[in-house]
């Protein structure tokens, strides 16, 4: 039986055999060698029958997500006004800027492979957690975390493709419409929320100490993702309610201790492939502090479509990556209230984002004056301002592409393409796909 291992931070984490966790098993996108054996790693049977090894695999699924953050944010950043390419960039990245990616490119296939690998690991953890003597807190924590990470992974696909499969299928799965996929993402998130709703923090203590990554807040992240995807699905009151459950004084992050590196930093600082478009500064409102939070305009590079700046946030190899940012919740509520016709509530939330000058957590702050009522007294004015605020609050969170599609009538900004093409490797694997 094939045995593999991988690393997270400074620790070696055992992993299920490649035939289960490999992206090829989930989507057919990447080939796996099932003949290579690491004699120091446990077998699938050992992992699924040992509490310690099972919990190590639960730690590992967080590493899978953290290590794939770049894959989930790269295309949304490059097809919009967030990132440009440096002179040594991959041709595939340049194609995203120009709007000419082909189905054969890795930038097209990589999000598929990463998301379904995480989803498949989640399914295995959820299915086997009840078979082990974990206790209430550990079982509930692992199960809810696994469902959350699966929802986050598949949710990222909704932001990049027009149609994707909902679940793993070794023969290749037919893609579903976005509303079907969103329903599945939300269902997983609601199940994750329900799974720990009646479990006390005291009971979850062992889960937090043995499994949960440093800085990652499970309850807040579930609610933040519910708010995000309820908004995209057009379920406005549900989005407002979920955002209201998020503690804005708590940040949930993915961490990259040595010898690991933040993959966004590596793509800019290590490989020198991308940079921040100068329009982040030139199109900002005078006095806005957020562009300098994200980028360093004192360091520029020759780039495409124009000069690009160095990263400031994610400017160091070990910088954590936020799973969500607190003001996303205010802006979700503002947009949902606007759609429901409650313009005063929306206006107050937008101005709360604009006028914030400090924070107890690591987040950007605008420190701008509030806008008067007459500047935000129509839905169109509010949508345009919300889109602008989301650009500067949520830079490189993988959301800009979806924001421009959702609010396209309120801006002259256009992404280079509307969605990624369907990966050719998935088309080849399953001819029934509408490629």
FENBEL-V345408 format. One record per residue. N is the residue number from 0. SS is DSSP state (a for helix, b for strand, c for the rest). Layout:
n = <N	N>
ss = <SS	SS>
//
This chain:
n = <0	1	2	3	4	5	6	7	8	9	10	11	12	13	14	15	16	17	18	19	20	21	22	23	24	25	26	27	28	29	30	31	32	33	34	35	36	37	38	39	40	41	42	43	44	45	46	47	48	49	50	51	52	53	54	55	56	57	58	59	60	61	62	63	64	65	66	67	68	69	70	71	72	73	74	75	76	77	78	79	80	81	82	83	84	85	86	87	88	89	90	91	92	93	94	95	96	97	98	99	100	101	102	103	104	105	106	107	108	109	110	111	112	113	114	115	116	117	118	119	120	121	122	123	124	125	126	127	128	129	130	131	132	133	134	135	136	137	138	139	140	141	142	143	144	145	146	147	148	149	150	151	152	153	154	155	156	157	158	159	160	161	162	163	164	165	166	167	168	169	170	171	172	173	174	175	176	177	178	179	180	181	182	183	184	185	186	187	188	189	190	191	192	193	194	195	196	197	198	199	200	201	202	203	204	205	206	207	208	209	210	211	212	213	214	215	216	217	218	219	220	221	222	223	224	225	226	227	228	229	230	231	232	233	234	235	236	237	238	239	240	241	242	243	244	245	246	247	248	249	250	251	252	253	254	255	256	257	258	259	260	261	262	263	264	265	266	267	268	269	270	271	272	273	274	275	276	277	278	279	280	281	282	283	284	285	286	287	288	289	290	291	292	293	294	295	296	297	298	299	300	301	302	303	304	305	306	307	308	309	310	311	312	313	314	315	316	317	318	319	320	321	322	323	324	325	326	327	328	329	330	331	332	333	334	335	336	337	338	339	340	341	342	343	344	345	346	347	348	349	350	351	352	353	354	355	356	357	358	359	360	361	362	363	364	365	366	367	368	369	370	371	372	373	374	375	376	377	378	379	380	381	382	383	384	385	386	387	388	389	390	391	392	393	394	395	396	397	398	399	400	401	402	403	404	405	406	407	408	409	410	411	412	413	414	415	416	417	418	419	420	421	422	423	424	425	426	427	428	429	430	431	432	433	434>
ss = <c	c	c	b	b	b	b	b	c	c	b	b	b	b	b	c	c	a	a	a	a	c	a	a	a	a	a	c	c	c	c	c	c	c	c	c	c	c	c	c	c	c	c	a	a	a	a	a	a	c	a	a	a	a	a	a	a	a	a	a	a	a	a	a	a	a	a	c	a	a	a	a	a	a	a	a	a	a	c	c	c	c	b	b	b	b	c	c	c	c	a	a	a	a	a	a	a	a	c	c	c	c	c	c	c	a	a	a	a	a	a	a	a	a	a	a	a	a	a	a	a	a	a	a	a	a	a	a	a	c	c	c	c	c	c	a	a	a	a	a	a	a	a	a	a	a	a	a	a	a	a	a	a	a	a	a	a	a	c	c	b	c	b	b	c	c	c	c	c	c	c	c	c	c	c	b	b	a	a	a	a	a	a	a	a	a	a	a	a	a	a	a	a	a	a	a	a	c	c	c	c	c	c	c	a	a	a	a	a	a	c	c	c	c	c	c	c	a	a	a	a	a	a	a	a	a	a	a	a	a	a	a	c	c	c	a	a	a	a	a	a	a	a	a	c	c	c	c	c	c	c	c	b	b	c	c	c	c	c	c	c	c	a	a	a	a	a	a	a	a	c	c	c	b	b	b	b	c	a	a	a	a	c	c	c	c	c	c	c	a	a	a	a	a	b	b	b	b	b	b	b	c	b	b	c	c	c	b	b	b	b	c	c	c	c	c	c	c	c	c	b	b	c	c	c	a	a	a	a	a	a	a	a	a	a	a	a	a	a	c	c	c	a	a	a	a	a	a	a	a	a	a	a	a	a	c	c	c	c	c	c	c	c	c	c	c	c	c	c	c	c	c	a	a	a	c	c	c	a	a	a	a	a	a	a	a	a	a	a	a	a	a	a	c	c	c	c	c	c	a	a	a	a	a	a	a	c	a	a	a	c	c	c	c	c	c	c	c	c	b	c	c	c	a	a	a	a	a	a	c	c	c	c	c	c>
//
